[in-house]
């Protein structure tokens, strides 16, 4: 406002002796190399920071150190056929690594030909003339026709998989990384066009003058790429015949390729320059990228073989329209330590097949789920159930009936899909499912007064219906606790309580199975298998609870708070408005029940394990609802029996329990995910 109010003597940070240095930078820019950093319209602070080494490898992705200097890449550099084969093999390795959950920038985009497809277009590339400099061993068509078609198919395969995984059934960052980093996946080009390019490449190979062995090597790899792309291109509902044919073809080609010996190019070969793990420094990424090393080729082929296994398993499931079979197959993959979780693409595809546009498992209406629910539980169809229980023609009764039908459809479908979630997400889903099935239990109780059954069997069926929902709830509760062991979520002090609550859940579940067995023999075989397996688990859980009970060293108040936090899914306020969900999660019963077991004169933890082992060994591998997964289930049971035989050396008496050293229980790198190993 007044001149005297301005302090003209105030020093500016760094001083005020500024000089115009524009010309200095202009002169320096004249000497910049082609790969040097340049100012552009989209130049950002992150780009500027990437030009400086700050010591964090992920943040220094734009910093090119002396050892990382590479010659400029020329996509038209002639290559030998076996060099092309090596590049195609490593491209498969990149694709398989993307399916493990890494980003495209770390994997597929490191194949530099992905970024030079236009440069390889034969319509724009002048063909070599018959001159002395032309090398007949390295025809240009190997690049412009063969390699380009394969790379286009690689990129389009990623696009097809990306479209499936982006449906929301698997989760970005959690299961896979969908960031495209502004690189085209040929979204605007049809898959049929790319397949035609592969056919053109195969035709060219057949008429080329290359050695027969090289032609066969390239031909097999192009055919494998084509077959994988055709598998990814299949649309719902899937044809099991086509799925099997393509999978068998891919398996044959993969076996043939693995028997071929393709040498790794030497360091002077231009093929080595085709893969650049530091390509992220030239790609727009929304977060820093960790540089990875690709696995050995045999490991990549193993990953592709597992992908084919997943497609084969899917074909088998589609030919087995049974809810219990789908659940058994899904649970065995989660339970068995030797089985790998399917890639996110297959898990998303499986969920899409379960329910897609009103169709269940590719062929049935949604009411089929309700019918199978009763057929596989009580051995009779839903229509038969309705005839037996005779629901009164009342508006309230009809509303309850419709509500039960809708919820069974919704929850059975969600249960089937949950087996294709990653383990932590599946566990979170089961916490919600336990409440949802208990709501159906409550609806069955409300429906009972509106039923007018005639005869003892019909009355028993009305009484049995709530137990069907209870078994589903108890299955969810059991899986929550077992997954806690499998994911190592339980603290040392929580382990005995977890085994105690698991044993109580299994007790109630066994009572429900006995009720079903007393009603029907239609599901007798499967229920007997479940009865044996759960009885063995209950006996093992009780023994482990007793053995580990000394680990509860925290004050009761702290233990109680931990219990409520760990089992918050069982304390949800929604349960307050429903019938009691037995067994109630009451920590006050833990210490008295454990003490009562220890005071029993004839109780022996070791004998409980022996009992479990005997029960498991008597499960003769009957098929039940396991179908062709019966052998897998029997292998799982036998593995559990081996754990029992190892744990038979546990204390035999209460006095021995008191003297037992809990450090003998090995939890790290244990044989089975649910129980520890016993160190002798």
N, C-alpha and C positions, 0 to 999 in steps of 0.2 A: 504493500500500500504506500509506504514511504521508502525512498531510496536508502535512508539511513537504517531501515529495519533489516536490510539484506546484508549478511555477513560475507563480504566478498573475499575475506581472507581465509575462508574455510577450505582446508585441503581436501581434494578429492582422492579416493582410494587409488593408489598407484600414480598419483600426480596428475597434472593437467597438460603435460607437454606432449600432446598427441601429434603423430605424423601420419600422413597419408601413405600407406604401404600397398595400395592397390596394384601399382605397377610392378612391385616386387613379386606378388603372387602371379600376376599375368605372365611375367617372364618365366617364372618357375614352371608354370603349367605347360609351356611349350615342350618341355623335355620329359613329360610324363609318359610312362610305358602304357601299352594297351590295356593291361590288367590292373592298372593303378586305380586308386579310389578317386572318384570324380564327384563334383557337386552337381546334383540334379534337382528337379522340382520336388521330388519326394524324399530328399535327403533329410533325415531326422536325427534327433539327439542320439538315439540308439545306434544309428549308422556311424555317427561321429565317434562314439565311444568304442565301437568295434575296431577302429583303426589303431587303438592303443592297447598295449598289453597290460592288463591289470592283475594278472596272476590267477584268475579263475578260468579254467579251461572252457567251461560252458559259455562264459561271457566273452572269452577271447576268440570266438569262432571266426571273427573277421580279421584276425591278426595272422598274417602269413610269416612264419619264422623261416629261417634259412633252410632247415632240414625239410620243410614242407613245400619248398619251391618245386613246381612241376612244369615241364615243357607245355606250351600251348597245345590244346587238344584239337586235332583235325579229324572230324567224323568221316572224311573220305579217304583216310589213310588205308591203303590196301592191306588186307589181312589174309592169312592162310585159313583153310577150312577148319583145322583143329583149333586155331585161335578163336574163330567164331564159336565153335562148340564150347570152349571154355567160358566165353562171355555169356552164352546162353545158360550154361549151368549156374554160373554165379548170379545171373538174373533170377533164376529160380530160388537161389539161396536168399536173395534180397526180398523176394515176395513172401517167402515163408517166415522171415524175420518180421515183416510187417504184420503178418497174421498172429505173431506172438504178443503184439501190443506195442511195438515200437512205431515211430512215425514214418511217414513216407519219405521225409527229408533224410532220415537216418538210413533208409533201406533202398527202396525202389528208385528214388531220385539220384542215388549215387551212381546209377548206371547212366553215364553221360549221354548216351544215344537217346535217352528219353527226351532230352532237351534239344535234339538236333534232327527230329523226324522230318521237318521241312527240308533241311539240307540234304537228306538222303532220298528225297522224292525223285524217282527216275525220270519223271516228266520235266524236271528242272535241272538235271545233272547231265552234262555232256558225256556220252559214253567214250571209253578209251578207244582209240584207233589202233589198228594193227600196225604197231610200230615196234622198233627194237626195244623201246623202254617198257612196253607192256609185258606184265608177268602173267603167263597163262595159269600159274598156280594160284594167283590172287585176282580172279576176275572181279570187276566192279559190281557185278550183279550180286555177289555175295553180300555186299553192303546194302545196295539199293533195293534189292528184292527179298533176299533171305533174311538178313539181319533186321531190316526195317519192318518186315511183316511180323517177325517174332516180337520185336520191341513194341509195336503197335498192339499186339495181342496181350503182351504183359500189362501195358497201361490200361487197356480196355478191361482186362480181367480185374484189375484193381478197381476200376469204375463200377463193374457189376457187383463186386463184393461190397464196395462202399455204399451202394444204393440199398443193399439188404441191411447192412449194419446201421445205416442212418435212420431206420424205421423206428428206433427208440426202444427196441427190445433188449439191446445191449447198450452200454453207456459209454459215451465218448470220454476219454481220459481214464475212465475206470476199467473198461474192457478193451478198448482199442483207441487209436488216435486218428481222428478223421481230418485233421488239418491238411489242406491241399497246398498251402503256401503259394497260392496264385499260379500254380502249374496245372495245365490242362490234363485231365484224364480222358480225353477224347469223348467228353460227354455228348457232343453234338454229332458224333459219328456212330452209326448203327453197328451192333455186334456182327450182323450178317456181312457188312462191308469188310470188316476186319477178317472174318473167317474166309471171305473170298480172296483177300490178299494172301492169307496163309496157303490156300489152295493154289494160287498162282506161283507161290514160292516152291511148293512141292512139285508142281509141274515143271518149273524151270530146272529143279534139281534132277528130275528124271531124264532130262534131255541135255544136261550139262556134260562137259568133258572132264569133269573132276574124277579122281580115282574112286573106284566103287566103294571102298571102305569109308572114305570121307563123305560120299553121298549118303551112305547108310547112317552114319553118325548124325549128320544134319537132318536127314529125313525123320529119324526117330524123335529128335528133339522138337522139330516143328509139329509132328503129330501129337506129341505129348502136350505141347502148349495148346494146340487146337482142342484136344480132348478136355483139358482142364477148363478152357474157356467155355466149351459147350456145357460142361457141368454147371458152371457159374451162371450160364445163360438160361438154364431151365426155369420155367415159370410154374407158379402154383395153379392148380394142384399138380404135384409132381407125378410123372409116370414112373412107376417102380421098374418097369421093363427097360425104359430108356436109361434110368439112373443106374441100373445094374450093368447094362451093356457098356456104358461109358466108363464106369468105374473099373470094370474088368479090363477094358482096352487100356486105360491109363495104367493099371497095375502091370499088365504085360509089357508095355513100353518102358515103364520105370525099371522093371527087372532087367530088361535088355540094356538100357542105358547104363545101369550100375555095373554091368559086366564089361562095359567098354572102358578102355584105358585112355584117358585124355590127359596128356601131360600139362602141367602148369607152365605157361609161357615164361621165358626167362626175363630178367629185369630190363633187357634191351628191347623186348618186344613191344610194339605199339599197343597190343591188346591190354597190357597192364594199365595204360592210361585211360582205359574205358571206364574204370571204376574210380571214383574220387570220394572218399569218405568225408572230405572237407567241403563238399559242394554247398553245404548249408550257409557258407559265408557269402554265397552269391544268390541266395534264395530268401524271400521275405518270410520270416518265421515270427510267430507271435510270442515265442518264449525261447530261451537259450536251448541249444541242442547238444546233447552229449554225443561225442564221437564214439562209434562202436566198431568192433572188428567182426566181420562176418564169420559164421561158424564154418568148420570144415565141410567139404561137399557131401561127405557121407552123412553128416548130421542134418544137412539140408534135405537130402533124400529121405531120411527117416521122418522128418517133419512132414514132407509131402505124403509119405506113406500113411502117416497118422490122419492126415486130411482125407485121404481115400478111405481109411477105416471108418471115419465118421460118416461119409456118404453111404458106405455099405451098411452101416448100422441103421441109418435112416431108412434105407430101403427095406430092411428087415422089420423095422417098427411099423412102417406103412402097411406091410402085409400082416400085421398082428393087431387088429382093432380091439384092443383090450386095455382099459385104464390101468389095471394093476400091473400088466406087463410093462407099460411105458414107465410106470413109477419104479418098478424093480430095476429096470435097465438104468434109469437115471440115478437111483440111489447107489447102485453098485459102482458106478463110475465115480461118485463122490466118496464113498466109503473106502474103496480099495486104494491103498497107497501106491500100488504099482500102475494104476491107470492114470493117464493124463487127462486133464480137463480139456474138452474140445476147444478149438479156436473160436473166437467170438463170432466169426461168420457162421459156423455150423450151429452154434447155440442160438443165434438169431433166426436162422433158417428153421430150426426145429420148433421154435416158438411160433413162427409164422405158420408152420404146417398144423400145429395143434389147433389153431383157430384162425381162419382167414375168410373174411367177407361172408360170415354166417355158416361156413362149412368147417366141420371138425375132422381133423386127420384126413383132409382131402376128399372125403366122400359122404359124411354123415351130417344130418341137421343137428342143431345144438341140443335138442331134447334127447338125442342118443346118449349124451353124458348122464342124464338122469336115469335112463333105463339101465345103463351099464353100472351105475352106482349101486342100484338095488340088486341087479343080477349077480354082481361079483361080491356082494355083501351077504345077502340072504338066499341067493340061488334062485330067485324068481324075478320076472320082469316087473316093470313099474305098473303096467296095466293089471297084472295079477295081484300086486300089492294093494292097489286101489279096490279091486273086487273083494279082497279079503277083509280089509279094515272098514269098508262101508262108511265113507264120510257122509255125514248128514248134509242134505241140500240146504245149506244155510249160508247167508252172505259172508258172515265172519269165517265160517269154515272154508268157503271157497277162496277167500282172500288169503288165509293161512296156507292152503294147499298151493296156490299160485306163488306165494312168496317163497315157500320152501323149494319149489321147482326152480324158480329163478336163481335163488341163492346157490343151490347145488350145482346148477350149470356154471355159474360164475366162479365158484370156489374150486370146483374140480378142474376147470380149465386153468385157473391160476396156479393150482398145485402142480399140474403137468408142466406148465411153463417154468415154474420155480426151479425145477431140476436142471434147467439150462441157464440159470443165473450163476454168476461167480459165487463162491462160498460165502463171503461176508454178506452179499446182498440177499442170497437165499436165506441166510439166518435172520436177517431183518424182516424178510417177507413172512417167515414162519411165525414170528412174534405177532404179526397181525392176523395170520391165519388161525392161530389158536383161539383168538377171540371170535373170529368169524364163524368157526365151526361150533363154538359154544352157543352162539346166537341161534344157529339152526337147531341145536339141542333144545334150547328154550322154546323154539317154535313148535317142535314135535310135542313137547309137554303141553303146550297150549292147544294143539290139535287133538290130543287124546280124548278130551271130554266130548268132542264132536263125532267120535268114531262109534259105530255100532256093530262091532265084530260078532260073528256067529260061530260058536265053537271054540274049543280050547286053543287050537293052532292060531286062529285069527286073533284071539285075545293076546296070545304070546307074541304075535307079530307087532301088535300095537305097543306092547311093553318094550319090545326090542328096538323099535325105531330110534328112540333117543340115544341108545347105546351106539348106533352106527355113526352118529355125529360125534359122540364122545371119543370113539376110537380114532377118528380123524384128528380131533384136538390133541389127544394124547400122543399120537404119532408126531405131530408138529412139536409138542413140548419135548418129547424124547430127542428129536433131531436138533432142537435148539441147544440142549445140554451137551449132546455128543459133539456137535460142531464146535462148541466152546472148547472141548478137549482137543479137537482136531486142529483148531486155530490157536491153541495155547493161550486162551483168554483168561483162564482161571489162575488167580494167585495161589500161592502155596496154602494159605489159610482157607481158601475157598474150595479146594479139591474135595475134602471129606463131605462138605455140605452138598456139593454138586452130585457126588455119588449117592448120597442119602436121598436127595430129592428125586434123582433118576430112579432109584429102587422103588420109591413110593408111586411114581408115575407108572412104572411097569407093573406093579401090583394091581392097580385099577384096570390097566389095559388087559391084563390076563383074565380078570373077572369078566370083562366085556366079551373076550374071545370065548370063554366058557359058555356065556349066555348064547352066543351065536351057534356054537357047536351043539348045544342042547336043543336048538330050534330046527336046524337044517343039516343035511348031509351033502347038499349040492356043492358047497364050497369047502368040504371037509378036508381035502388034501392040502390046500393052501393054508387054511386056518391051523392045521396041525403043524405045518412048518413054522408059521408065525408063533404058535404057542411054544414050540421047542426053543426057537431062537430067543424069544423074549424071556422065557424062563431062565435060560442060561445067562443072559445079560443081567437079569435081576439078581441072580445068585452071585455073579461076579461083582456087581455094583455094591451089594451089601458087604461082601468080604473086603473090598477096597475101602469102603467107608470106615469099617472097623479098624483096618490096618493104618489108615492115615489120620484117624481121629485125633491123634496127639498133635497134629499140625495146627489145630485151632488154638492158638496162643493169644489171640487178641482179646481185649475186653469185650464183654457181651454187647455193650452199646455200639462199639465200633463194628463188631461182626454183624449186628442187626442192620446198621446203615449200609454196610457192604452188600448184605443179602437183598435188601430192598432195591438197591441200585442194580445188582446183577440180574434180579428176576422182576424187574419193573414191568415186563410184559405180562406177568401174572397178577400184578396189582393195579391194572388199569381201572379207572373209575367206572367204565362201562360194565364191568362185572357186577357192580353193586345192584344193578337193576335186573339182573338175571338170576336164574337158579344157581345154587352153589356149584362151582367148578372144582370137583374133587379130582385129585387130592389138593386141599388148600395149602398154599405156601406158608406154613406156620413154623417159623424158626424155633419157637418155644418147644416144639416136640423133638427137635434134633437131639439134644443132649440126653433127655430121658430115654429115647428109643435106642440110642447107641449104648447107653449104660445098661439097659435091659438086655440087649444082645450079649454084652460082655459078661453079664451075671448068669446067663444060661449055662448050665453045667455041661451040656453036651454040644454047645456051639463050637465050631472050628472053622476059621477062615480058610484053612487049607482044604478041609473037606467040602466047603462050599465051592471052591475052585474045581475040585475033583468032580463034584456033581455036575457043574457046568460043562466040564470037559466030556463027561459021559453022555450028557444030553446032546451035545454038538456032534459027537461021533456017531450017534444013533440016527441023526438026520441023514437019511440015505440018498439025498440028492433028488428026491421026488420033484417032478416038474412043477406041479401046482400051476400058478399063473405065470411062472417065470419063462415058459416057452423055451426058446433056444438059449436063453440066458441061465438055464438051470445049472449048467456046468460052471458058469462064472459065480453063481451064488454058492454052489457047493465049494468052490475054491476059497471063497470068502469065509465060509463056515469053517473049513479046515484050517485056514490061517488063524482064526479066532481060537480054535481048539489047540493049536500049537502054543499060542500065548498062555492058555490055561495050563498046559503041561509045564511051562516054564514057571508059572506062578504057584504051582503045587507045593513049592518049598516055603511058602509063607507060614507064619506061626500057626501051630495046631491048637493051642489053648489060649485062654485069656491071659494067663501068666506070661506066655511067650509073646503075646501082643504087647504087653507092657514093657518088655525088654527089647522089643524089635527096634532096630536102627533104621529109621525112615530113609536114611541116605543110601540104603541099598536099592531103593527104587530109582531106576534111571528113566528120567523124563525126556532128556535131550537125545535126539536121534534114536528114539525108541522104535521097536519093531511095528507096533500097532498104534494107530492114532488115538485110540480110546483108552488104552491101558498102558502102564509103564512096564519096562523090563525089570526083572529081578536080578541084581548082581549077586553072584554067589560069593 
